[in-house]
């Protein structure tokens, strides 16, 4: 039996006119047979900090009162060898020239999503992709993304590599909540924001543990915390 890898995806500021220049797409991967252990440990961390296990962890909910909880989550991610993270950063959407390349912003979105996922997909495994999509076009996005990925991997009929792409509810999946946290932190760093002391502490902890600034691409061979900062063609 081939191994099965679960990939939990999230996105931030991906819309064309959302008044935010930086677009971030990210994902955590975890072996299927390790996911329950991860879910259980993440719930234990909630319990340690007296949070209900149904409480949804989100970047936008960071606060001074919960900073130790969020820092524990960051440490858990880096201490767990079963988890890997990949993030793609578009530094400035205002500089995109879709007309020049004969594409729409949606076309660009799928290209970027593919660019993010191809660095974390395991070609020797069956990959289950779970997406937290925040707008009403989720079904269309899943269909299009599946088509793009399978065409690139020549995986048209057997579903040998792309086993499943599914929209899920983030409040039900702890690893998707952890993805939201990491994506939010990378986005915050690349937007040069400084208004939240709590968020700055989280960004700094990630920098300490990863040994990366979060502002530049890592080597392609970086497995634990892989960063790809996309640059437009001249």
C-alpha positions in Angstrom: 0.0 0.0 0.0 1.4 3.4 -0.9 1.7 5.9 1.9 -0.9 8.6 2.3 0.0 12.2 3.0 -2.5 14.8 4.2 -2.0 18.4 3.2 -3.8 21.2 5.0 -4.0 24.5 3.0 -4.8 28.1 3.9 -4.6 31.4 2.1 -4.4 35.1 3.1 -5.2 38.2 1.1 -5.6 36.3 -2.2 -8.4 38.4 -3.7 -7.4 41.0 -6.3 -8.9 44.1 -4.7 -8.8 43.3 -0.9 -6.6 46.4 -0.1 -3.7 44.2 1.0 -0.7 44.0 -1.3 0.9 40.8 0.1 -0.7 37.4 -0.9 0.2 34.3 1.1 -0.6 30.7 0.4 0.6 27.9 2.7 0.2 24.3 3.7 1.2 21.8 6.4 1.8 18.2 5.4 1.4 15.2 7.7 1.4 11.5 7.1 -2.1 10.1 7.4 -1.0 7.6 10.1 0.4 10.5 12.2 -2.5 12.9 12.0 -4.5 11.6 15.0 -1.5 11.9 17.2 -1.0 15.5 16.1 -4.7 16.3 16.6 -4.6 14.8 20.1 -1.4 16.7 21.0 -2.9 20.0 19.8 -6.0 19.4 21.9 -3.8 18.7 24.9 -2.1 22.1 24.4 -5.6 23.7 24.4 -6.4 21.9 27.6 -3.1 23.0 29.2 -4.1 26.6 28.6 -7.7 26.0 29.7 -9.2 26.4 26.3 -12.2 24.4 25.2 -11.2 21.8 22.6 -13.8 23.4 20.2 -12.1 26.8 20.4 -10.8 27.7 17.0 -7.2 28.8 16.8 -6.7 31.6 14.3 -4.1 34.2 13.6 -6.6 37.0 13.9 -7.5 35.8 17.4 -4.0 36.2 18.9 -3.9 38.2 22.1 -1.7 39.0 25.0 -3.8 36.8 27.3 -3.2 33.7 25.0 0.4 34.4 23.9 1.8 31.4 25.8 -0.7 29.2 24.1 0.3 30.4 20.6 4.0 30.1 21.4 3.5 26.5 22.6 1.8 25.8 19.2 4.9 27.1 17.4 7.2 25.0 19.5 5.0 22.0 18.9 5.2 22.4 15.2 9.0 22.6 15.2 9.4 19.8 17.7 7.2 17.4 15.6 9.3 15.8 12.8 6.0 14.5 11.2 4.9 18.1 10.2 6.3 20.1 7.3 5.3 23.6 6.2 5.5 25.3 2.8 4.5 28.9 2.0 4.4 31.0 -1.1 4.5 34.8 -0.9 3.5 37.2 -3.6 5.1 40.5 -2.3 3.0 43.0 -4.1 -0.2 42.3 -6.0 -0.4 45.9 -7.2 2.6 45.2 -9.5 0.9 42.3 -11.3 0.2 42.8 -15.0 -2.4 40.2 -15.9 -3.2 41.7 -19.3 0.4 41.3 -20.4 0.3 37.6 -19.7 -3.2 37.0 -21.0 -4.6 35.9 -17.7 -7.2 36.8 -15.1 -6.4 37.2 -11.4 -8.1 33.8 -10.9 -5.7 32.2 -13.4 -2.8 33.8 -11.5 -4.3 32.5 -8.2 -4.3 28.9 -9.5 -0.8 29.2 -10.8 0.4 30.4 -7.4 -1.6 27.7 -5.6 0.1 25.1 -7.8 3.5 26.7 -7.2 2.9 26.4 -3.5 1.6 22.8 -3.6 4.1 21.3 -6.0 6.8 22.0 -3.4 5.1 19.9 -0.7 3.3 17.2 -2.7 4.9 13.8 -2.4 5.0 12.2 -5.9 5.5 8.8 -4.3 2.4 8.9 -2.1 -1.3 9.4 -2.4 -1.9 13.0 -1.4 -5.1 14.2 0.2 -5.5 18.0 0.0 -7.8 19.8 2.4 -8.6 23.4 1.8 -10.1 26.1 4.0 -11.6 28.4 1.4 -13.2 31.6 2.7 -15.4 32.7 -0.2 -18.4 31.4 -2.1 -16.5 30.0 -5.1 -15.1 27.0 -3.2 -16.5 24.3 -5.3 -15.3 25.9 -8.5 -11.8 26.5 -7.1 -11.5 22.8 -6.0 -12.5 21.6 -9.4 -10.1 23.9 -11.2 -7.2 23.2 -8.8 -7.6 19.5 -9.2 -7.5 19.9 -13.0 -4.3 22.0 -12.8 -2.5 19.6 -10.5 -3.5 16.4 -12.2 -2.5 17.8 -15.6 1.0 18.7 -14.3 1.6 15.4 -12.7 0.0 13.4 -15.6 -2.3 12.0 -13.0 -5.5 12.1 -15.1 -7.3 8.8 -14.4 -5.6 6.7 -11.7 -5.6 9.4 -9.0 -2.2 8.0 -8.2 -0.8 11.2 -6.7 -3.7 13.6 -6.2 -6.0 11.3 -4.3 -8.5 13.9 -3.0 -9.0 17.6 -2.9 -11.7 18.6 -0.4 -13.1 21.8 1.2 -13.2 21.5 5.0 -14.2 23.6 8.0 -11.2 24.8 9.8 -12.8 24.8 13.2 -13.0 21.0 13.0 -9.3 20.4 12.0 -6.5 21.4 14.4 -3.8 21.1 11.7 -5.6 23.5 9.5 -5.8 25.9 12.4 -2.1 25.6 12.8 -1.6 26.3 9.1 -3.7 29.5 9.6 -1.3 30.5 12.4 1.8 30.0 10.3 0.4 31.6 7.2 -0.7 34.6 9.2 2.7 35.0 10.8 4.6 34.9 7.5 2.1 37.4 6.1 2.5 39.7 9.0 6.3 39.7 8.7 6.2 40.4 5.0 3.8 43.3 5.4 6.2 44.9 7.9 3.4 45.3 10.4 4.3 46.1 14.0 1.0 47.1 15.7 0.5 43.9 17.8 3.0 42.9 20.4 1.6 39.4 20.6 1.9 38.8 16.8 5.4 40.2 16.8 6.3 37.6 19.6 4.9 34.8 17.5 6.8 36.0 14.4 10.0 36.2 16.4 9.6 32.7 17.8 9.2 31.3 14.3 12.3 33.2 13.3 14.2 31.7 16.2 13.1 28.2 15.6 13.4 28.2 11.8 16.5 30.3 11.7 15.0 32.2 8.7 14.0 35.9 8.4 10.6 34.8 6.8 11.3 37.6 4.2 13.4 35.5 1.7 13.1 32.2 -0.1 14.7 29.2 1.5 16.6 26.5 -0.4 14.4 24.2 -2.3 15.7 21.3 -0.2 14.4 22.9 3.0 11.8 20.5 4.3 10.6 21.8 7.7 9.8 25.4 6.9 10.0 26.0 3.2 9.5 29.6 1.9 9.1 30.6 -1.7 9.0 34.3 -2.4 7.6 34.7 -5.9 9.0 37.4 -8.2 7.2 38.6 -11.3 9.0 38.5 -14.7 10.6 41.8 -15.8 
